[in-house]
Amino acid sequence: MTHAWVRRSAARRAEAVAVLLPVLVMLVIGLWGLDRGGMWRDEAVTFQVARRSVPQIWHLLHSVDVVHGLYYLLMHAVLAPHPGEVALRLPSVCGAAAAAGFVAALGVRLCRPRVGLWAGLLYAVTPMTGHFAQEGRSYALVAAGAAGATLLLVRAARSARPGPWCAYGATVAVTCLLHEMALLLLLAHAGTLVLARVPARVWRAWITAAAAVGLVLLPLVLVSQGQSAQVAWLSRPGLGSVKRLLGLFTGPARLVTVPYLALVVLALRPPRTRPGTFSLQAVALPLVTVPPAVLLAVSRWWPLYDERYVLYALAGAPLLAAAGAERLAARLPRLLPHAALSGVLAVTLVFAVQLPLLRRDRVPDRRPDNLAAVSAVAHRELRPGDPVLFLPSIARRSALAYPKAFRGIRDIALSVPAPASGTLYGREADPGELRRRLDRLDRVWLVAAPFATAPAWYPGSATERAKLAVVDEQFVPREEVVRRGVTLRLYVRRPTYTPVIPTARPRPERPSAGRGGPGALGSPPGPRR
């Protein structure tokens, strides 16, 4: 009795260490350099929306970003005590740490403690995990929910009580409410049930839970269909997208990718188990393959794929690699007398190889833009009372994220501020009103996104076209400051005796620009998001 109790106690300690150590490692990696000194555009949207009142957030969701509604409400509560960049990213750090713990727990439950330890640590040191652990967006939390739901599926399938299935369904529903692309998790879990050859009783319980999730999400899906223009910038994926995702899941360094894939291949042959028994392969393989494969296939006709939308599928990759390492250790017991420690050292080597990438990822310029740098330029150049024209309206995001740098300026085009208008960037005046406002000015600052200063850019909005036309016709540039992500240009009114001379490269389908207009000194076109 005493010896059995000691063995059980030692086993519980080993399981606890296998789960807690990856959590702690992920917390350290996530907290390292968390305040990198600047938000990029997507984080800025989270920051400015989450600081609105709950009615204002609800008003916004009727027209845009309904897929992030639950996340915005969560961040509203998080940022209420002390808004800042650390608080903005802290939930993602916690989500990544929880996901690492769930991955380790799956390895412990489906195999043994050292497999869970290896899988959890490998998940924690993967650069893709570290990147989204420091993003003020929902993706790390979605990954945690998906990994937790997978663990609950394994537990519920072994129980005859309805409680575990209720917990499973609730977790999947909350995860999908954080981002609706997590619905593909249900397809992965269906694949797991097929591979595990579960009895009809388990299928009935799972179908009931999945149907309940579908009913909960139906309003979100219906409303989000009306907002599909938000993902119109996505393109059809090709073979390059598959290769890139493979590198992100395993790590971009070939020194890591080749052994990683070899271990995954070694793990692919499933063990012989009784029907209804969950093997690690039956859980991990559908998780890592089904959501990306389905989204990539659908996106060939209806572009919806982005690698961050399938971050939660990454959890299956380290589980397979750890299972392969376990088979290798079983075949080479003499060469690996201390297998658990050898695996930890191997993961440490993986971390060392990828450390430069993790370090570079903490530099603000690694993101598409840095709105803190934009606001610093604005703070240096603009003075209270200066008239400012944002081109296009999304260029206003720097002022919404860092309002102190723009305090006291006159936003010429703005008619209704963003929070009151139920939009991300505010409602602007109609072209006639905008022209009347600009007619009264002798000078105006243009804060423009890079693509907006390119001659080839032709906006679909009449107000944006009016901005271009009036500035081209009535003003000439006096000063210009160009930084990554923004162009600040001071325009002064054109002397009345100066004729309006058409530029050599007129914009299509609109009046030709005067010399010195936004197209004359522009930078190359940027992405249209």
C-alpha positions in Angstrom: 0.0 0.0 0.0 2.8 2.4 1.0 4.8 1.7 -2.1 1.8 2.1 -4.4 1.0 5.4 -2.7 4.6 6.6 -3.2 4.5 5.6 -6.9 1.2 7.4 -7.5 2.5 10.5 -5.7 5.7 10.5 -7.8 3.6 10.1 -11.0 1.4 13.0 -10.0 4.4 15.2 -9.4 5.9 14.2 -12.8 2.6 15.1 -14.5 2.4 18.4 -12.7 6.0 19.3 -13.6 5.3 18.3 -17.3 2.4 20.7 -17.4 3.7 23.6 -15.3 7.2 23.9 -16.8 5.9 24.7 -20.4 3.5 27.2 -18.9 6.3 29.0 -17.0 8.6 28.9 -20.1 5.8 30.4 -22.3 5.2 33.1 -19.7 8.8 34.1 -19.7 9.0 34.2 -23.5 5.7 36.1 -23.7 6.7 38.7 -21.1 10.2 39.2 -22.6 10.1 42.5 -24.4 6.3 42.8 -24.1 6.4 46.7 -24.1 8.1 47.1 -27.5 7.2 50.8 -27.7 4.6 50.8 -30.4 1.3 49.4 -31.6 0.7 48.4 -35.2 -2.6 49.0 -37.0 -4.5 45.8 -35.8 -3.5 46.3 -32.2 -4.4 50.0 -32.5 -8.0 49.0 -33.5 -8.2 46.7 -30.4 -6.9 49.5 -28.2 -9.2 52.3 -29.4 -12.3 50.1 -29.6 -11.8 48.5 -26.2 -11.6 51.9 -24.6 -15.1 52.9 -25.8 -18.2 52.3 -23.6 -20.1 49.1 -23.9 -23.0 50.7 -25.8 -20.5 52.3 -28.3 -18.8 48.9 -28.8 -22.2 47.3 -29.4 -23.0 50.1 -31.9 -19.8 49.5 -33.8 -20.4 45.7 -34.1 -23.6 46.4 -36.1 -21.5 47.6 -39.0 -18.0 46.2 -38.6 -15.8 43.8 -36.7 -18.6 41.6 -35.3 -16.2 38.6 -35.4 -14.1 40.3 -32.7 -17.0 41.5 -30.6 -16.5 39.2 -27.6 -12.8 40.0 -27.6 -13.4 43.7 -27.6 -15.7 43.4 -24.6 -13.1 41.3 -22.8 -10.4 43.9 -23.6 -12.8 46.6 -22.4 -12.7 45.1 -19.0 -8.9 44.5 -19.1 -8.0 48.0 -20.2 -10.4 49.8 -17.9 -8.1 50.0 -14.8 -4.9 51.1 -16.7 -4.9 51.2 -20.5 -1.5 50.7 -22.0 0.5 48.4 -24.4 1.4 45.9 -21.7 -2.2 45.5 -20.6 -3.2 45.3 -24.2 -0.9 42.3 -24.8 -1.1 40.6 -21.4 -4.2 38.5 -22.2 -2.4 37.1 -25.2 0.6 36.1 -23.1 -1.7 34.3 -20.7 -3.5 32.6 -23.5 -0.3 31.4 -25.0 0.8 30.1 -21.6 -2.5 28.3 -21.1 -2.2 26.8 -24.6 1.3 25.4 -23.8 -0.1 23.9 -20.6 -3.0 22.3 -22.5 -0.7 20.8 -25.1 1.5 19.4 -22.4 -1.6 18.0 -20.6 -2.7 16.3 -23.8 0.7 14.6 -24.1 0.6 13.5 -20.5 -2.9 12.1 -20.8 -2.5 10.4 -24.2 1.0 9.1 -23.7 3.2 9.8 -20.7 4.6 12.8 -18.8 7.8 13.2 -20.7 6.0 13.4 -24.0 3.7 16.1 -22.6 6.8 17.9 -21.3 8.5 17.8 -24.7 5.3 18.8 -26.6 4.5 21.7 -24.3 8.1 23.1 -24.4 8.3 22.8 -28.1 5.0 24.7 -28.5 6.3 27.4 -26.2 9.6 28.0 -28.1 8.0 28.0 -31.6 8.4 31.5 -33.1 4.8 31.6 -34.4 3.6 31.1 -30.8 5.9 33.8 -29.4 4.8 36.2 -32.1 1.1 36.0 -31.4 1.7 35.8 -27.6 2.7 39.5 -28.0 -0.2 40.6 -30.3 -3.1 42.6 -28.9 -5.5 40.4 -30.8 -7.6 37.4 -30.1 -5.5 34.6 -31.8 -3.5 33.4 -28.8 -6.7 33.2 -26.7 -8.4 31.2 -29.5 -5.4 28.8 -29.6 -5.8 28.3 -25.8 -9.5 27.7 -26.2 -9.0 25.2 -29.0 -6.3 23.2 -27.0 -8.5 23.3 -23.9 -11.5 22.1 -25.9 -9.5 19.2 -27.4 -8.4 18.1 -23.9 -12.1 18.3 -22.7 -13.1 16.2 -25.7 -10.8 13.4 -24.6 -12.1 13.6 -21.1 -15.8 13.8 -22.1 -15.5 10.7 -24.5 -14.4 8.6 -21.5 -17.3 9.8 -19.3 -20.9 8.7 -19.3 -22.1 11.9 -17.6 -23.4 15.0 -19.5 -21.3 17.5 -17.5 -18.0 17.0 -19.4 -19.9 17.4 -22.7 -21.5 20.6 -21.5 -18.0 21.9 -20.6 -16.7 20.9 -24.0 -19.5 22.6 -25.9 -19.3 25.8 -23.8 -15.5 26.0 -24.4 -15.8 25.5 -28.1 -18.6 28.1 -28.3 -16.6 30.7 -26.4 -13.6 29.9 -28.6 -15.6 30.4 -31.8 -17.1 33.6 -30.4 -13.6 34.9 -30.0 -13.1 34.2 -33.7 -15.5 32.3 -36.0 -12.7 30.6 -38.0 -12.3 28.3 -34.9 -15.5 26.5 -36.1 -13.1 24.4 -38.2 -12.0 22.9 -34.9 -15.2 20.8 -34.9 -14.2 19.2 -38.2 -10.8 18.3 -36.6 -12.6 16.8 -33.6 -14.9 14.8 -35.9 -11.7 13.4 -37.5 -10.4 12.4 -34.1 -13.6 10.5 -33.3 -13.3 8.7 -36.6 -9.7 7.7 -36.0 -10.5 6.6 -32.5 -13.5 4.5 -33.6 -15.7 5.7 -30.8 -19.0 4.1 -30.1 -22.4 5.5 -31.1 -23.0 6.9 -27.6 -20.0 9.2 -28.0 -21.0 10.3 -31.5 -24.5 11.2 -30.2 -23.1 13.3 -27.4 -20.6 15.0 -29.7 -23.2 15.8 -32.3 -25.5 17.3 -29.6 -22.6 19.5 -28.4 -21.7 20.5 -31.9 -25.3 21.4 -32.8 -25.5 23.6 -29.6 -22.3 25.4 -30.7 -23.8 25.9 -34.1 -27.0 27.5 -32.7 -25.0 29.8 -30.5 -22.9 30.9 -33.4 -25.6 31.3 -36.0 -26.3 35.0 -35.3 -22.6 35.8 -35.5 -22.2 33.9 -38.8 -25.2 35.6 -40.3 -24.1 39.1 -39.3 -20.5 38.5 -40.3 -21.6 37.6 -43.8 -22.8 41.2 -44.2 -19.3 42.4 -43.2 -17.4 40.2 -45.6 -15.9 43.2 -47.3 -13.5 43.4 -44.3 -11.6 40.4 -45.7 -11.7 41.5 -49.3 -7.9 42.2 -49.2 -7.2 38.4 -48.8 -5.9 36.7 -51.9 -6.2 33.1 -53.1 -3.5 31.0 -51.5 -1.1 28.8 -53.4 1.7 26.4 -52.8 3.8 29.2 -51.3 1.2 29.6 -48.6 1.4 25.9 -47.7 5.2 26.1 -47.5 5.1 29.2 -45.4 2.6 27.7 -43.0 4.7 24.5 -42.7 7.7 26.7 -41.8 5.7 28.7 -39.2 4.4 25.5 -37.5 7.9 23.8 -37.3 10.2 26.8 -37.2 11.7 28.6 -40.2 15.3 27.4 -39.6 16.2 24.3 -41.7 18.3 23.0 -38.8 15.0 22.7 -36.9 12.5 21.9 -39.7 14.2 18.8 -41.0 14.5 16.9 -37.7 11.1 18.2 -36.7 9.4 16.7 -39.8 11.4 13.5 -39.4 10.0 13.0 -35.9 6.5 13.8 -37.1 6.8 11.1 -39.9 8.1 8.7 -37.3 5.0 9.3 -35.2 2.5 8.9 -38.0 2.0 5.2 -37.8 -0.7 4.9 -35.1 -0.4 2.4 -32.4 -2.8 -0.6 -32.2 -5.5 0.3 -29.8 -9.0 -0.9 -28.9 -12.0 0.8 -30.5 -12.9 3.9 -28.5 -9.3 4.5 -27.3 -7.8 7.9 -28.1 -4.2 7.7 -29.2 -2.0 10.8 -29.4 -1.9 10.5 -33.2 -5.7 10.3 -33.5 -6.0 13.7 -31.6 -3.0 15.6 -33.0 -3.1 14.6 -36.7 -6.6 16.0 -37.4 -5.9 19.0 -35.3 -2.8 20.1 -37.2 -4.1 19.2 -40.7 -7.9 19.6 -41.0 -8.4 23.3 -40.2 -5.6 24.6 -42.4 -6.4 22.2 -45.3 -10.1 23.1 -45.3 -9.5 26.8 -45.1 -6.9 26.7 -47.8 -9.2 24.6 -50.1 -12.2 26.9 -49.6 -9.9 30.0 -50.1 -9.1 28.8 -53.7 -12.7 30.0 -54.6 -13.6 32.3 -51.7 -10.4 33.8 -50.2 -10.6 33.6 -46.4 -7.2 32.1 -45.5 -4.7 33.9 -43.3 -2.1 32.0 -41.3 -3.2 33.6 -38.0 -6.7 32.2 -38.5 -5.3 28.7 -38.0 -2.8 29.4 -35.3 -4.8 27.0 -33.0 -4.0 24.1 -35.3 -0.3 24.5 -34.4 -0.9 22.6 -31.1 -1.0 19.3 -33.0 2.5 19.7 -34.5 4.6 19.5 -31.2 2.4 16.6 -30.0 3.3 14.6 -33.1 7.0 15.6 -32.9 7.0 14.5 -29.2 5.3 11.2 -30.1 8.0 10.6 -32.7 10.7 11.4 -30.2 9.1 8.9 -27.8 9.3 6.2 -30.4 12.9 7.1 -31.1 13.7 6.8 -27.4 12.0 3.4 -27.2 14.1 2.1 -30.1 17.4 3.5 -28.8 17.2 3.0 -25.1 21.0 2.5 -24.7 21.8 5.7 -26.6 19.3 7.7 -24.7 19.5 6.4 -21.1 18.0 9.7 -19.8 15.4 10.3 -22.4 13.4 13.0 -20.6 16.5 15.1 -20.0 17.7 14.5 -23.6 14.4 15.7 -25.0 14.5 18.9 -22.8 18.1 19.6 -24.1 16.9 19.1 -27.7 14.2 21.6 -27.2 16.7 24.0 -25.6 18.8 23.7 -28.7 15.8 24.4 -30.9 15.2 27.6 -28.8 18.8 28.6 -29.1 18.7 28.3 -32.9 15.5 30.3 -33.1 16.5 32.9 -30.5 17.6 35.5 -33.0 14.2 35.4 -34.8 12.4 35.7 -31.4 14.6 38.7 -30.6 14.0 40.5 -33.9 10.3 39.9 -33.5 10.3 42.2 -30.5 11.4 45.2 -32.6 8.4 47.4 -33.5 9.5 47.6 -37.2 9.0 43.9 -37.6 5.2 44.7 -37.8 3.6 46.1 -40.9 3.7 49.6 -39.3 4.5 51.4 -36.1 1.9 53.9 -35.1 4.0 55.2 -32.2 6.7 56.3 -34.7 3.9 58.0 -36.7 2.6 59.8 -33.7 6.2 60.9 -32.7 6.6 62.6 -36.1 3.1 64.2 -35.8 4.0 65.5 -32.3 7.2 67.1 -33.6 5.7 68.7 -36.7 2.1 69.6 -35.7 1.0 72.4 -33.4 -2.3 73.0 -31.7 -4.8 74.6 -34.1 -3.1 73.2 -37.2 -5.6 71.9 -39.8 -5.0 68.3 -40.7 -6.4 66.2 -43.5 -6.1 62.4 -43.1 -5.8 60.5 -46.4 -7.5 58.1 -46.5 -9.6 58.1 -43.3 -7.8 55.0 -42.0 -4.7 57.2 -41.6 -6.6 58.6 -38.6 -5.7 55.4 -36.7 -2.5 56.9 -35.4 -4.4 59.8 -33.9 -6.9 57.4 -32.3 -4.2 55.1 -30.9 -2.0 58.0 -29.6 -4.3 61.0 -29.2 -1.8 63.1 -27.2 0.4 63.7 -30.3 -2.6 65.1 -32.1 -4.1 67.1 -29.3 -5.5 70.4 -30.3 -5.3 69.9 -34.1 -8.3 70.6 -36.4 -9.4 67.4 -38.2 -10.9 69.1 -41.3 -12.7 66.2 -42.8 -14.2 64.7 -39.6 -17.9 65.1 -39.2 -18.8 62.6 -36.4 -16.0 61.1 -34.2 -15.4 57.3 -34.3 -17.0 56.3 -31.0 -20.2 58.2 -31.7 -20.5 57.2 -35.3 -20.2 53.4 -34.7 -17.3 53.2 -37.1 -13.6 52.5 -36.6 -12.3 55.8 -37.9 -15.2 58.2 -37.8 -17.7 59.6 -40.3 -16.4 62.3 -42.6 -18.1 65.2 -44.2 -19.6 64.9 -47.7 -17.5 66.3 -50.6 -19.4 69.6 -50.8 -18.9 70.4 -47.1 -15.3 69.3 -47.2 -14.6 71.7 -50.1 -16.2 74.6 -48.2 -14.0 73.8 -45.2 -10.9 73.7 -47.2 -11.8 76.9 -49.1 -11.3 78.8 -45.8 -7.8 77.5 -45.2 -4.4 79.0 -46.3 -2.5 75.9 -45.2 -3.2 72.3 -44.3 -1.2 69.3 -43.2 -1.8 66.0 -45.0 -1.3 62.8 -43.0 -1.3 60.1 -45.6 -0.8 56.4 -45.8 2.0 55.4 -48.2 -0.3 54.0 -50.8 -2.5 57.1 -50.8 0.4 59.3 -52.2 0.9 57.0 -55.2 -0.3 58.3 -58.6 -2.0 55.0 -59.4 -4.2 55.1 -56.3 -7.9 55.9 -57.0 -10.2 55.9 -54.0 -13.7 54.6 -54.2 -15.1 57.1 -51.7 -16.3 60.5 -53.1 -14.9 62.2 -50.0 -11.5 60.8 -50.5 -11.6 61.8 -54.2 -12.6 65.3 -53.1 -9.5 65.5 -50.8 -7.2 64.6 -53.6 -8.9 67.0 -56.1 -8.9 70.1 -53.8 -5.4 69.6 -52.6 -4.2 69.1 -56.2 -6.1 72.1 -57.5 -5.8 74.7 -54.8 -2.6 73.9 -52.8 1.2 73.3 -53.4 3.5 71.3 -51.1 5.8 73.3 -48.8 7.3 70.6 -46.5 7.4 66.8 -46.3 8.4 64.3 -43.7 8.3 60.6 -44.7 8.5 57.8 -42.2 7.7 54.1 -42.5 3.9 53.9 -42.5 3.1 57.6 -43.1 3.8 60.7 -45.1 3.3 64.2 -43.5 3.1 66.9 -46.0 2.4 70.6 -45.4 0.4 72.3 -48.2 0.0 76.1 -48.7 -2.6 77.7 -50.9 -1.6 78.1 -54.5 -1.2 81.8 -55.5 -4.1 82.9 -57.6 -1.9 83.9 -60.5 -0.4 80.4 -60.8 -2.1 78.4 -63.5 -3.2 74.8 -62.7 -1.0 72.7 -64.9 -2.0 69.0 -65.4 0.6 66.5 -64.3 2.2 64.1 -66.8 0.6 61.1 -65.0 -3.0 61.9 -64.3 -5.0 59.5 -62.0 -7.4 57.4 -64.0 -11.1 58.4 -64.1 -10.7 61.7 -62.2 -9.5 65.3 -63.0 -5.8 65.6 -63.6 -3.6 66.6 -60.7 -1.8 69.9 -60.4 1.9 70.0 -60.1 3.0 69.3 -56.6 -0.1 67.4 -55.6 -0.2 64.2 -53.5 0.8 62.1 -56.5 3.9 64.2 -57.4 6.1 63.3 -54.4 4.5 60.0 -53.5 6.1 56.8 -52.4 5.3 53.3 -53.9 1.8 51.9 -53.4 1.3 50.2 -50.1 -1.2 47.4 -49.1 -4.9 48.3 -49.3 -6.4 46.9 -46.1 
